[in-house]
Amino acid sequence: MPYKTREESDMKIVSIWGKKVRTPLIFIKQLFTKLDRGYSPIIGICGSQRIGKSFIGLWLTYLVYQITGKELDLKKVIFYEPEEAIKNLESKEKDVEWIDEPDAIDYQEWYLKAHKAIRSMINTQGYKNNLYIIISPFIAQIDKSLRIHQDFLIKVTRRGNFKVWKYEKKYDAEEMKHTTKKVFLDYCNIKMDIIPKELWKEYKEFSRKEKERIRRKRMNLDTDKKKKPEDLNTLDVIELSREH
């Protein structure tokens, strides 16, 4: 098996959307149970740069699409610009939506937009049935009022290796309280070949192009902001001064 957990020999069977899945992972069993019951679980994935967070996100996406049998179009699943994720929420059902953090960004601006997108995801949990994934090196920068809605936290330690916690939630409507308790579930190791090579190649090409597009967009915005009066035509400046 491509998994290593605390209970390697203890295979679990879980039903999801009319199908039976066998897995040694407590995490996958609980995740699929939530999806099968019509919930839209939210997963936060954190870890240092270039350590394999997106690989875990792609693996989870691949698992869901194997079950649904739908054709996976990465452009409709992965969003580096949170506002684009919001636009695509309406068409999602028994699907995956994933917000990732690009490299060349203004972090404060990205988190501000990500907060709006996560809020939109949370607002659909009552009537949609999707898997939502948030990937960021600093998941704690997500506002606490939004983080308490997370169902699972994944910390990637190296490529293919990660730890999983679930959040046990308690609501107290009378006292207006919403508390969460983090509970450790699994230590997992998955091999690269669990994802088809063609899909991994497609992801890397898509990711590279999207990040480059966002980098260029950011550079153009920065260039526009830095334009000074000296850049104006000299004659225009002279004529303007004469009017005053």
N, C-alpha and C positions, 0 to 999 in steps of 0.2 A: 504493500500500500504506500502511496505517496505521503501519508500522514504519520506523524508521531505525536502521541498525546499521552496523558497520564494513564489512559485506559486503552492502550493499543488494541487489545484483544476483544474489547467490549463493543461490538458493533451494534449500532442503534438503528432502528427502522422508524422513519418519520413519513407521514403523509403530507403531500403538498399539492394542491390544485388537481386532485384526482390521480396522482402518481405516488408510488412508494420509492423512497430513497434510503439507501443504507450508508451510514457514516459512522466513523469512530469519534467524531467531534461532538462534544456536548454543545458547543457554540452553534454549529450548523443545525443540529436538531432543534435547539430553541429558536433560532432564527427562522427556520422553515415552518415551525409550528405557528409562530406569529403571523407569517405570511399566509399560511393556510387558513387561519382564523379571520383573515380579512384586515389585519392591521398593516400599517405602513411603518416598519421599523427604521430607525435612523442609526447609522453606524459612523462613528468618528474614527479616522485612521491617522495616527501621528507617528513621528520618528524623524530622524535627521535627514538632511538633503541627500538624494540619490541613494537611499538605502533600500528601496523597493516597496514604497507605500502604494504606488500605482499598480504594481504587479499584483498585490493583494486585492486591490479594487477591481482589477480586470478579472481575476480569478473568481471573485464573488459574482460579478456580472455574467461571466461565462456559465457558472452553475445555474443561475436563474434562467438564462436563455436556453440552456439545455432542456430545462423542464418545460418551458412554454413552447419550445420548438420554433419560435419566431426568428427571423433573420436579424442578426446583430448589426446595427449601423452605429458606429462609434460617434458619429456627428450628432446623433439624436440622444446620446446617453451621457457623454462626457462634456462638461462645460468649464472653461477656464474664466469665462466672464459670467458672474452670477446672474446678471440681469437677463442673459439669454436662457438660463435655466428656468427662470420664472415664466418666461414666454412659453416654454415647452411643457409646463406642468399639466396644462389642460388636457392634452392628448394622452397622458400617461395612465395606464391601468395594467396591473400585473406586469410591471416593467421596472427598470432601474433608472435612477437619475443620480448623477454624481458630479459634485462640484470640486474641482481641483485648483490648487494654487499655482499659477505660473511663476516663472523665475523673474522676468523683468517687469515688476509692478511697483506701484506705490502701495505698501502694505496696509496703511491706514485706510486708504480708499477701498482696497479690495475687501478688507474685513467689514467695512461699512456696508458694501454691496452684498457681501456674503450673509450678513445678518438679515437683510431683507429677504434674500432667497430662502434661508433656513426658516424664517418666520412663515413664508408662503408654504413651504413643505409641511411644517407643523399644522398649519391651518387646513391642509388636505387630509390629515390622518384620520379624521372622522368619517370620510366618505370615499377615500381611494385606497387601493391595495398595491403599494409599490415598495421597493427597497430604495432608501435614500442613503447616499454615501457622501461624507464630507472628508476631504483629505487636506491636511495642513500640518506642517512641522510643529506648529504651536497651537494645538487644538484648544489649549486653555485660554487663548485670546478670544475665542468665541464667547459672547456674553453669557453669563451664568444663567440668566432667565431663559436662554435658548438651550444651553447645554443640559439642563435638567430634563429635557425631552429626549435625550439620547437613550437608546436602548442598549447599545454595546460600544465599548471602546477597544480599539486594537492598537497596540504599540509594536511597531516593527523594529526588531533588534538587528537584523541583517537580512539580506535578500532571501525570502522564503521562510524566515523564522519570525514568529510573532507571538505575543501574549494577548489573551482576550479576557476582558472583564464585562460583566453585565451590570446594568443599573437596576436595582430593585427600587420601585417607586411606591410612595405612599401619599395619598391625597387626603387632606382633611378639609372638607368644604366648610365646616362650621368655623374653624379657626383660620381659614384662608391660608393653609400651609401646603407646601409641596416639597417633600423631602426625598432624597435619593441616597441609596447605599451601594457602593461599588463592591461587587463580589467577583472573585477570580474564577474563571471557567476552565481555560485551556492554555497549554503551551503547545504551539503547533509548528511543524516543519513541513512545507510543501515543496516539491521539486518543480523546476522550471518546465519540464515536459508535461505537466498537468494541463497546460494551456497549449493548444495547437500552434505550431511555429508560425503559420500563416497569420493567425490572429495577433500574435505578439509583434510580428513584423508590421502588420497594418497599424497597430496601436502606436508603435514607435514613430512611424512616418506621420501619422495623424497628429501626435503630440508635438513633434518637431515643427510641423507646419503651423499649428495653432499658436505655439509659443513664439515663433518667429513673427507671425502676423501681429500678435499682441505687443511684442517688443517694438516693432516698427510703428505701430499705432501710438504707443507711449512716446517714442522718440519724436514723432510728428507733433504731438500735443505739447511736449516740452519745448520744442523749437518755436511753436506759435507763442507760447507764454514768454519766451525770452526775447521776442522782437522788441526793439527799442525805437524811439523817435528817429535816431540816426539812420535807421533803415529806410526812412521815407525819402521820396524824391526831393532833392535839394530845392528845386524851383517851387515845389508845393509848400515847403517850409517857409521860404521867403515870402510867397504870396500870402500865406496864413499870417505871418508877422505884420505884414503891411495892413491887413484888415483890422488889426488891433491897434 
